[in-house]
Amino acid sequence: MLTVNKLIPQGRGLAAVLLKRAASVELDWDVRCKSRFDATDSSGRTLGVFLPRGSVVRGGDVLVAEDGSLIRVHAAP
């Protein structure tokens, strides 16, 4: 399990090339409003997300894993 504990709102400050090649994860509202959850990204990796209490993940945000990899968040309809 890959640990994620950093969130970059809307990927601000990141180059478009980095965002293009980043893995992605699609989350519905019930999951995005939690600060701790498990998910599986588009590469098939299991993610354990541990964000500060009260954090809300929005579509377009970027999660940063412990190994430095980026994961784009897509809001599920």
N, C-alpha and C positions, 0 to 999 in steps of 0.2 A: 504494500500500500504506500502510495506516494503522499506525503503530507503537504498541504497547502495552508499557508497562514498569512498571505499577503494579497491584498486586493488593490488594483490600479483602476480607479474609476474611468470608464470609457477609454482605457488604454492611453491616457494622456501622456505625452512625452515619448511614446514608443514609435519607432519607425514603421511605416506601412509594410515594409518587407517582412519585418519580424512578425507582425500580426497576421500576414497572409500565410506564413508557413507554420503558425502555431496550431496546436490541436484545439479542438472545440468540445464543448459540453452543452447539451440542451437541458434546461431546468425549468420546471413549472413554478408558479408563484408560491405554492406551499413549501417548496424546498428553498427557493431563493430568499424567503423571509427568515430563515433559520441561520444561526451563526455557526452551527456545527452540523455537518451532514456528510454522507458518503455519496460518491458519484462515479461514473465510468466515462472517460473521455473518448474522443473519436479514434484514438490510437489503441483503445482497449485497456488502458491502464486504470487501475482502481485508485480513486482519489479520496483522501480523508481531509475534509476542509474544516479548519479550526480558525475562525475569524473572531475579532473582539465582539463581545456581547453587544447586541443592538445593531450589528451590521446587516445591511440589506444588499443583496447582490442583484444588479440590474442587467438587462440585456445590453451587450456591448462592453461590459466590464471585462477586465483581464485578471485572472488569478495567476499567481506566481508560486510554483512548486518549490520544494526544498532543494531540488537539483538545479534550479534556475530556469526550468522550462516554463513556457507561457501557455495558458489555456484560455481561449476566448469563450465567453458565456453568451449563449443564445437563449432568449426567453421563449419558452414553449407557449403556443396559443392556448 
